[in-house]
Amino acid sequence: MKYSLFKENPIWYLDIYAESILEKGRIRLKPLDGQSADSSLRIECSRKLRKKYGVGTVFKLDVRLVKPQNKKPYLICRNRKELRRALEYFERNRQIQIQYLTSSQLSLF
């Protein structure tokens, strides 16, 4: 007997680059354009990890396509307890992280 809520086998996308964006006051992850995963889909992962890095950080993820019935499809991280920043975007991520840390330290004073 099959206990799955979904009728089909999961579709996996490996090594997808996703950028954190600010959408409706929340930090979200979206795939970058030009990849095998649709860039209009959102990526579900830990809220705590999304907040840990600045908006605009690029991550490298393995994601699975989820198609719930009567809802919009979305992507889910394979390992939801860890996000790894993309080494290919090291310089960009470093600049964003510096800006994020300095702005958060300024707000403490």
C-alpha positions in Angstrom: 0.0 0.0 0.0 1.3 3.5 -0.9 1.0 6.2 1.7 2.0 9.1 -0.5 0.0 12.3 -0.8 1.3 12.8 -4.3 0.6 10.5 -7.2 4.0 10.7 -9.0 7.6 10.1 -8.2 9.5 13.2 -7.0 11.5 15.2 -9.5 14.9 16.2 -8.2 17.1 19.1 -9.4 20.7 19.0 -8.3 23.0 22.0 -7.8 20.5 24.7 -8.3 21.6 28.3 -7.6 19.0 30.2 -5.6 19.0 33.8 -4.4 17.4 35.1 -1.2 15.0 37.9 -2.0 12.6 40.1 0.1 9.0 39.3 -0.9 6.0 40.7 1.1 8.2 41.5 4.1 9.7 38.0 4.3 13.0 36.5 3.0 12.3 33.9 0.4 14.5 31.7 -1.9 14.0 31.7 -5.7 16.0 29.8 -8.3 18.2 32.0 -10.6 17.1 32.3 -14.2 18.5 30.0 -16.9 18.5 26.7 -14.9 16.6 23.5 -15.2 14.3 24.5 -12.2 11.6 27.0 -13.0 12.6 30.4 -11.6 9.0 31.4 -10.8 8.8 28.7 -8.1 9.6 29.4 -4.4 12.0 27.2 -2.4 11.0 26.0 1.0 13.6 25.8 3.7 14.3 26.8 7.3 13.2 30.4 8.1 16.0 30.7 10.7 18.6 29.9 8.0 17.2 32.3 5.5 17.4 35.1 8.1 21.0 34.2 9.0 22.3 35.6 5.7 21.7 38.9 3.9 19.1 39.4 1.2 20.8 38.7 -2.2 23.0 35.8 -1.0 23.3 33.0 -3.6 23.0 29.4 -2.4 23.7 26.1 -4.1 21.0 23.6 -3.3 19.5 20.2 -4.2 15.8 20.6 -4.4 12.7 18.4 -5.1 9.6 19.5 -6.9 6.4 19.2 -4.9 3.0 19.3 -6.6 0.3 19.3 -4.0 -3.3 18.8 -5.1 -5.2 22.1 -5.6 -2.1 24.2 -4.7 0.7 25.9 -6.6 3.8 23.7 -7.0 7.0 24.6 -5.1 10.5 23.3 -4.5 11.8 21.9 -1.2 15.4 21.7 -0.1 16.9 18.2 0.3 18.6 19.1 3.5 16.5 21.7 5.2 18.7 22.0 8.2 21.7 23.5 6.3 22.2 26.1 3.6 25.5 26.3 1.8 26.5 29.5 0.0 27.6 29.0 -3.5 31.4 29.2 -3.9 30.9 30.3 -7.5 29.4 33.6 -6.2 31.9 34.0 -3.4 32.8 37.6 -4.0 29.2 38.7 -4.4 28.2 36.8 -1.2 31.1 38.3 0.7 30.0 41.8 -0.1 26.4 41.1 0.8 27.4 39.5 4.1 29.6 42.6 5.0 26.7 44.9 4.2 24.3 42.8 6.2 26.6 42.5 9.3 27.4 46.2 9.3 23.7 47.2 9.0 22.7 44.8 11.8 25.4 46.1 14.1 24.4 49.7 13.4 20.8 48.9 14.4 22.0 47.7 17.8 23.1 51.2 18.8 
